[in-house]
Amino acid sequence: MRKIAFIGAGSFGFTRTLVKDILSFEAFNDCELALMDIDDERLEFIEKAVHKIVEKGNYKAKVTATKDRVEALRNADGVVCTVLAGDVDVWRNDIEIPKKYGVDINVGDTRGPAGIFRFLRTYPLMMSICRDIEKYCPDAIFLNYTNPMAMLCRAMQGQSNVNVTGLCHSVQGTAEMLAEWIGAPINEVEYLCAGINHQAFYLEYKWNGKDAYPLIKEAIEKPEIYQKELVRNEMYKHLDYYVTESSGHNSEYNAWFRKRPDLIEKYCLHGTNWNPGVYGYIKDEYLKRKDNWKHDIIEWLDKEDIDITRGHEYAAFIFNAVFGDNSMFKFNGNVQNFGLIENLPYGCCVEVPVLASKGGLEKIAVGKMPDHLAVLLNISARCEELVVNGAIEGDKKKIYQAIYFDPLTSAVLSLDEIKQMVDEMFEFNKEYLSYMK
């Protein structure tokens, strides 16, 4: 019997999706699904939800639920992590404090001042999970879904012996979006995608072996398509390669779209495929979700019928390739850059093709990024390296320095203004950051 542990199982959307995908593979029909969360109520609800999926599929899987992380991890073959350090009432300040200083962030979970402080809060927790994995299931495949993806993966890969990679929806999600735009069945599309998390680019995108970029260029000339992804389509027009993550995210990763109110109005309020503004994002998405989560899961549990069709999340396919039926599976994962992308910092976290098989996870080198993309990616990657090293060393100065060079922040604020902003963010987060000097 294989055992798969879910750390942060109370993340209902992720856990339900991953469970139904995992159980759809014959090799896992009778696996143990170990659910772990620190919240009693959420744990009770997700246990009921997973039992419902097992019963619907007439699977033989064993479901266990615990608040004890060691119990969940002991002898696990695979581990999935979807934790969050701090509720919305904590991390909303990652966005609202910069907003006071004029730095208008949209999502704030990946990089920039908001993503950096989310990382600093989450880093000790993720390292403690890694220490438990090293002790209780050292051969497990650890798949991380928690953001900020690149900084967390870089820290774990550099400071532990755990076989960990990070997974993001954006690569396969954007590939499917582009295929729809050009009228191509996704199973006829091939691509080579590389870069860093949320800023990876399709270096090749082919339909039946032919370059499909001319079709993409033609598609975004249509107003209804251009409008759907204003930021990303504008980036493609100027940079010649399509970026993986949504316009809402990418609008905050560079200095082009959110540094002035007129630019926010032009590019960020009417076509980001996400809630466009900082307060709208928090109010419409997360505060509402905080209030309504119980209603939503009860409504799902009350359904007479549920869909358990296999989806497209990578995790189940990776587990199946490594310790299931061993069907090889290629995906884009977040791994350390040891010669994988030549013109990005050695050892930083990059997002590149990875081949999962019985032999484990094999990273695939892609050579050099186009020079102009390397300029953009080096800024983010080197800032992330500063932050990770600052966390490892407990050195606050490196955190300030990373935020000094953040593209959006530096486009809006002076050095002294940035320091004042970061001082305030450190003060708010002090109970989480006792390890920082």
C-alpha positions as CSV (number, residue, x, y, z in Angstrom):
1,M,0.0,0.0,0.0
2,R,1.4,3.4,-1.0
3,K,1.1,6.3,1.4
4,I,0.6,9.9,0.3
5,A,0.6,12.7,2.9
6,F,-1.2,16.0,2.6
7,I,0.3,18.7,4.8
8,G,-2.1,21.6,4.9
9,A,-5.0,19.3,3.9
10,G,-7.6,22.0,4.9
11,S,-6.9,23.7,1.6
12,F,-10.1,22.2,0.2
13,G,-9.7,23.0,-3.4
14,F,-6.3,21.6,-3.8
15,T,-6.8,18.5,-1.6
16,R,-10.0,17.4,-3.3
17,T,-8.6,17.9,-6.7
18,L,-5.4,16.1,-6.0
19,V,-7.1,13.2,-4.2
20,K,-9.5,12.5,-7.1
21,D,-6.6,12.7,-9.5
22,I,-4.4,10.3,-7.4
23,L,-7.1,7.8,-6.9
24,S,-7.9,7.7,-10.7
25,F,-4.6,5.8,-11.2
26,E,-4.9,2.0,-10.7
27,A,-1.6,1.9,-8.7
28,F,-3.2,4.1,-6.0
29,N,-6.6,2.5,-5.8
30,D,-5.8,1.1,-2.3
31,C,-3.3,3.7,-1.1
32,E,-3.4,5.5,2.3
33,L,-4.3,9.1,2.1
34,A,-2.9,10.8,5.3
35,L,-4.6,14.2,5.8
36,M,-2.8,16.6,8.2
37,D,-4.0,20.1,9.2
38,I,-3.7,22.2,12.4
39,D,-7.3,23.3,12.3
40,D,-9.7,20.8,13.8
41,E,-12.8,22.0,11.9
42,R,-11.1,22.1,8.5
43,L,-9.5,18.7,9.1
44,E,-12.9,17.2,9.9
45,F,-14.5,18.7,6.8
46,I,-11.7,17.5,4.5
47,E,-11.8,14.0,5.9
48,K,-15.5,13.8,5.1
49,A,-14.8,15.2,1.6
50,V,-12.1,12.6,0.9
51,H,-14.3,9.8,2.1
52,K,-17.0,11.0,-0.3
53,I,-14.5,10.8,-3.2
54,V,-13.4,7.3,-2.1
55,E,-17.0,6.1,-1.9
56,K,-18.0,7.7,-5.2
57,G,-15.1,5.9,-7.0
58,N,-15.6,2.7,-5.1
59,Y,-11.9,2.8,-4.2
60,K,-10.2,0.7,-1.6
61,A,-8.1,3.6,-0.3
62,K,-7.6,4.1,3.5
63,V,-8.2,7.7,4.8
64,T,-6.6,8.9,8.0
65,A,-6.8,12.4,9.5
66,T,-4.4,13.9,12.1
67,K,-3.0,17.1,13.5
68,D,0.3,15.3,14.1
69,R,2.6,16.0,11.2
70,V,5.0,13.2,12.1
71,E,2.1,10.7,12.1
72,A,1.1,11.8,8.6
73,L,4.6,11.8,7.2
74,R,5.8,8.5,8.7
75,N,6.7,6.1,5.8
76,A,5.0,8.3,3.2
77,D,6.0,7.7,-0.4
78,G,4.7,11.1,-1.6
79,V,4.0,14.4,0.2
80,V,1.9,17.3,-1.0
81,C,2.2,20.7,0.8
82,T,-0.4,23.4,0.6
83,V,0.2,25.3,3.9
84,L,-0.2,29.0,4.6
85,A,1.6,30.8,7.4
86,G,-0.8,33.4,8.7
87,D,-4.4,34.1,7.8
88,V,-5.7,36.8,5.4
89,D,-5.7,39.2,8.4
90,V,-1.9,38.8,8.5
91,W,-0.9,38.7,4.8
92,R,-3.3,41.5,3.7
93,N,-0.8,43.8,5.3
94,D,1.8,42.6,2.9
95,I,-0.3,44.4,0.3
96,E,-1.8,47.3,2.3
97,I,1.4,48.6,3.8
98,P,3.1,49.0,0.4
99,K,-0.1,50.6,-0.9
100,K,0.2,53.3,1.8
101,Y,3.6,54.2,0.2
102,G,2.3,54.1,-3.4
103,V,3.4,50.6,-4.3
104,D,0.2,49.2,-5.8
105,I,0.5,45.4,-5.6
106,N,-2.1,43.1,-7.1
107,V,-1.7,39.5,-5.7
108,G,1.5,39.7,-3.7
109,D,2.2,36.0,-3.1
110,T,5.3,35.5,-5.2
111,R,7.9,38.3,-5.2
112,G,8.3,42.0,-4.4
113,P,7.8,43.3,-0.8
114,A,4.6,41.3,-0.3
115,G,6.0,38.0,-1.6
116,I,9.2,38.5,0.3
117,F,7.4,38.9,3.7
118,R,5.2,35.9,2.9
119,F,8.3,33.9,2.3
120,L,9.9,35.1,5.6
121,R,6.9,34.0,7.6
122,T,6.7,30.6,5.8
123,Y,10.4,29.7,5.6
124,P,10.7,28.3,9.2
125,L,7.6,26.2,8.7
126,M,8.8,24.7,5.4
127,M,12.2,23.9,6.8
128,S,10.6,22.1,9.8
129,I,8.5,20.1,7.4
130,C,11.7,19.2,5.5
131,R,13.4,18.1,8.7
132,D,10.5,15.8,9.5
133,I,10.6,14.3,6.0
134,E,14.3,13.7,6.3
135,K,13.7,11.8,9.5
136,Y,10.4,9.9,8.8
137,C,10.2,9.4,5.0
138,P,13.6,10.3,3.6
139,D,12.9,8.8,0.2
140,A,9.6,10.5,-0.4
141,I,8.8,12.8,-3.3
142,F,7.8,16.2,-1.9
143,L,5.7,18.3,-4.1
144,N,5.2,21.9,-3.0
145,Y,2.2,24.1,-4.0
146,T,2.8,26.8,-1.4
147,N,3.8,30.3,-2.5
148,P,6.2,32.1,-2.9
149,M,7.2,29.1,-5.0
150,A,10.7,30.0,-6.1
151,M,12.1,31.3,-2.8
152,L,10.6,28.4,-0.8
153,C,11.9,25.8,-3.2
154,R,15.3,27.4,-3.3
155,A,15.5,27.5,0.5
156,M,14.4,23.9,0.9
157,Q,16.6,22.5,-1.9
158,G,19.6,24.4,-0.7
159,Q,19.2,23.5,3.0
160,S,17.8,20.0,3.1
161,N,18.3,16.6,1.5
162,V,14.6,16.3,0.6
163,N,13.6,15.4,-3.0
164,V,11.5,18.4,-3.4
165,T,10.2,20.3,-6.4
166,G,7.5,23.0,-6.7
167,L,4.5,22.9,-9.0
168,C,2.5,25.7,-10.5
169,H,-0.6,25.7,-12.7
170,S,0.5,28.5,-15.0
171,V,2.6,26.5,-17.5
172,Q,-0.1,24.0,-18.5
173,G,-2.9,26.5,-18.0
174,T,-1.4,29.1,-20.3
175,A,-0.5,26.5,-22.9
176,E,-4.1,25.5,-23.0
177,M,-5.2,29.1,-23.2
178,L,-3.0,29.8,-26.2
179,A,-4.1,26.6,-27.9
180,E,-7.7,27.7,-27.5
181,W,-6.9,31.1,-29.0
182,I,-5.4,29.5,-32.1
183,G,-7.9,26.7,-32.4
184,A,-5.5,23.9,-31.7
185,P,-6.4,20.8,-29.8
186,I,-4.0,20.8,-26.8
187,N,-2.9,17.2,-27.5
188,E,-1.4,18.5,-30.8
189,V,0.6,21.2,-29.1
190,E,4.3,20.9,-28.0
191,Y,6.3,23.5,-26.2
192,L,9.5,24.2,-24.5
193,C,9.0,26.5,-21.5
194,A,11.7,27.8,-19.1
195,G,12.5,30.7,-16.8
196,I,11.6,31.3,-13.2
197,N,8.2,30.7,-11.5
198,H,5.5,32.9,-12.9
199,Q,8.0,34.4,-15.3
200,A,8.7,31.4,-17.5
201,F,8.4,31.9,-21.2
202,Y,7.5,29.6,-24.1
203,L,10.8,29.4,-26.0
204,E,9.0,27.1,-28.5
205,Y,5.3,26.7,-29.0
206,K,4.4,24.3,-31.9
207,W,1.2,22.9,-33.3
208,N,1.8,19.6,-35.1
209,G,5.5,20.4,-35.3
210,K,5.1,23.8,-36.8
211,D,5.9,27.1,-35.1
212,A,2.6,28.4,-33.8
213,Y,3.8,31.9,-32.7
214,P,2.6,33.5,-35.9
215,L,-0.9,32.2,-35.1
216,I,-0.6,33.6,-31.5
217,K,0.5,37.0,-32.9
218,E,-2.5,37.0,-35.2
219,A,-4.9,35.9,-32.4
220,I,-4.0,38.8,-30.1
221,E,-4.8,41.3,-32.8
222,K,-8.4,40.4,-32.2
223,P,-9.7,42.9,-29.6
224,E,-11.7,40.3,-27.6
225,I,-8.5,38.2,-27.1
226,Y,-6.1,41.2,-26.6
227,Q,-8.4,42.5,-23.9
228,K,-8.4,39.2,-22.0
229,E,-4.7,39.4,-21.0
230,L,-3.7,43.1,-21.5
231,V,-0.4,42.9,-19.6
232,R,0.7,39.5,-21.1
233,N,-0.3,40.4,-24.6
234,E,1.5,43.7,-24.3
235,M,4.6,41.9,-23.0
236,Y,4.4,39.5,-25.9
237,K,4.2,42.3,-28.5
238,H,7.4,43.8,-27.2
239,L,9.4,40.8,-25.9
240,D,8.4,38.2,-28.7
241,Y,7.8,35.3,-26.2
242,Y,4.7,34.6,-24.2
243,V,5.0,34.5,-20.4
244,T,3.3,31.8,-18.3
245,E,1.5,33.6,-15.4
246,S,-1.6,35.8,-15.6
247,S,-1.6,39.5,-16.3
248,G,-2.6,40.3,-12.7
249,H,0.5,38.7,-11.4
250,N,2.9,39.9,-14.1
251,S,1.7,43.5,-13.8
252,E,3.5,43.6,-10.4
253,Y,6.7,41.8,-11.4
254,N,8.2,44.6,-13.5
255,A,8.2,48.4,-13.7
256,W,6.0,48.8,-16.8
257,F,2.4,48.6,-15.7
258,R,1.6,49.6,-12.1
259,K,4.0,52.5,-11.3
260,R,1.4,55.3,-12.1
261,P,-2.4,55.5,-11.7
262,D,-2.8,56.1,-15.5
263,L,-0.9,52.9,-16.3
264,I,-3.0,50.9,-13.8
265,E,-6.1,52.3,-15.4
266,K,-4.9,51.4,-18.9
267,Y,-3.5,48.0,-18.3
268,C,-4.6,46.6,-15.0
269,L,-8.3,47.4,-14.4
270,H,-10.0,45.9,-17.4
271,G,-8.3,42.7,-18.5
272,T,-6.1,40.9,-16.1
273,N,-8.2,37.7,-15.8
274,W,-8.1,38.3,-12.1
275,N,-9.4,40.9,-9.6
276,P,-7.6,44.0,-10.8
277,G,-7.0,46.1,-7.7
278,V,-5.4,45.5,-4.3
279,Y,-8.5,46.2,-2.3
280,G,-10.8,44.5,-4.7
281,Y,-8.6,41.4,-4.7
282,I,-8.6,41.1,-0.9
283,K,-12.3,42.1,-0.5
284,D,-13.8,40.1,-3.3
285,E,-11.6,37.0,-3.1
286,Y,-10.0,36.3,0.3
287,L,-12.1,38.1,2.9
288,K,-15.2,36.6,1.2
289,R,-13.6,33.2,1.1
290,K,-12.6,33.5,4.8
291,D,-16.3,34.1,5.7
292,N,-17.9,31.6,3.3
293,W,-15.5,28.6,3.3
294,K,-17.7,26.5,5.6
295,H,-20.8,27.2,3.6
296,D,-19.0,26.2,0.4
297,I,-17.7,22.9,1.7
298,I,-21.0,21.9,3.3
299,E,-22.8,22.7,0.1
300,W,-20.3,20.4,-1.8
301,L,-20.7,17.6,0.8
302,D,-24.4,17.8,0.4
303,K,-24.3,17.1,-3.3
304,E,-25.8,13.8,-4.3
305,D,-23.3,13.4,-7.1
306,I,-19.7,14.7,-7.6
307,D,-17.3,14.7,-10.5
308,I,-14.2,12.5,-9.9
309,T,-12.9,12.7,-13.5
310,R,-9.1,13.0,-13.6
311,G,-7.9,16.5,-14.1
312,H,-4.6,18.0,-15.3
313,E,-2.7,18.7,-12.0
314,Y,0.9,17.4,-12.2
315,A,1.1,15.8,-8.8
316,A,-0.8,12.6,-9.5
317,F,1.1,12.0,-12.7
318,I,4.4,12.6,-11.0
319,F,3.6,10.2,-8.2
320,N,2.4,7.6,-10.7
321,A,5.6,7.9,-12.8
322,V,7.9,7.5,-9.8
323,F,6.2,4.9,-7.6
324,G,3.0,4.0,-9.4
325,D,2.9,2.2,-12.8
326,N,6.1,4.0,-13.8
327,S,4.7,5.7,-16.9
328,M,7.2,8.5,-17.6
329,F,5.8,12.1,-17.3
330,K,7.4,15.4,-18.3
331,F,6.4,18.5,-16.5
332,N,7.8,21.9,-15.6
333,G,9.1,22.0,-12.0
334,N,10.9,24.4,-9.8
335,V,14.5,23.2,-9.1
336,Q,17.9,24.6,-8.4
337,N,19.8,26.0,-11.4
338,F,22.9,23.8,-11.6
339,G,23.7,24.4,-15.3
340,L,20.0,24.2,-16.4
341,I,19.8,27.8,-17.6
342,E,23.2,29.2,-18.4
343,N,22.6,32.9,-18.1
344,L,20.7,32.9,-14.8
345,P,22.4,32.7,-11.4
346,Y,24.0,29.4,-10.6
347,G,22.0,27.7,-7.8
348,C,18.9,30.0,-8.0
349,C,15.5,28.5,-8.4
350,V,14.4,28.0,-12.0
351,E,11.3,26.5,-13.7
352,V,12.4,24.0,-16.4
353,P,11.2,20.7,-17.8
354,V,11.6,17.8,-15.5
355,L,11.2,14.1,-16.4
356,A,9.5,11.9,-13.7
357,S,10.1,8.2,-14.0
358,K,11.0,5.1,-11.9
359,G,14.4,6.6,-11.6
360,G,13.1,9.8,-9.9
361,L,13.1,13.3,-11.1
362,E,15.5,14.2,-13.9
363,K,16.0,17.9,-14.6
364,I,16.4,18.9,-18.3
365,A,18.9,21.6,-19.3
366,V,17.6,24.3,-21.7
367,G,20.8,26.3,-22.4
368,K,20.5,30.1,-22.5
369,M,17.4,32.3,-22.3
370,P,17.2,35.0,-25.0
371,D,19.4,37.8,-23.8
372,H,16.6,40.4,-23.2
373,L,14.5,37.8,-21.2
374,A,17.6,37.0,-19.1
375,V,17.9,40.7,-18.2
376,L,14.3,40.7,-16.8
377,L,14.7,37.3,-15.1
378,N,18.1,38.0,-13.5
379,I,16.6,40.9,-11.6
380,S,14.0,38.7,-10.0
381,A,16.2,35.7,-9.5
382,R,19.0,37.7,-7.9
383,C,16.6,39.5,-5.6
384,E,15.2,36.1,-4.6
385,E,18.7,34.8,-3.9
386,L,19.3,37.8,-1.6
387,V,16.1,37.1,0.3
388,V,16.8,33.4,0.7
389,N,20.3,34.0,1.9
390,G,19.0,36.7,4.3
391,A,16.6,34.2,5.8
392,I,19.2,31.5,6.1
393,E,21.7,34.0,7.8
394,G,19.0,35.9,9.7
395,D,20.3,39.0,8.1
396,K,17.7,41.8,7.8
397,K,20.0,43.9,5.7
398,K,19.7,41.6,2.7
399,I,15.9,41.8,2.8
400,Y,16.1,45.6,2.6
401,Q,18.6,45.3,-0.3
402,A,16.4,42.9,-2.2
403,I,13.4,45.2,-1.9
404,Y,15.5,48.2,-3.0
405,F,16.0,46.5,-6.3
406,D,12.5,45.1,-6.8
407,P,11.4,46.5,-10.2
408,L,8.0,47.9,-9.2
409,T,9.1,49.2,-5.8
410,S,12.2,50.9,-7.1
411,A,10.1,52.5,-9.9
412,V,7.9,54.2,-7.3
413,L,9.9,54.9,-4.2
414,S,13.3,56.4,-3.2
415,L,15.8,54.3,-1.2
416,D,14.8,56.1,2.1
417,E,11.1,55.6,1.4
418,I,11.6,51.9,0.7
419,K,13.5,51.6,4.0
420,Q,10.6,53.2,5.9
421,M,8.1,50.9,4.2
422,V,10.2,47.8,5.0
423,D,10.7,49.0,8.6
424,E,6.9,49.0,9.0
425,M,6.6,45.6,7.4
426,F,9.2,44.1,9.8
427,E,7.4,45.7,12.7
428,F,4.1,44.2,11.8
429,N,5.6,40.7,11.2
430,K,8.0,40.6,14.2
431,E,6.2,37.7,16.0
432,Y,6.9,35.5,12.9
433,L,10.5,36.7,12.4
434,S,12.3,36.1,15.6
435,Y,15.0,34.4,13.7
436,M,15.9,37.6,11.8
437,K,18.6,39.8,13.4
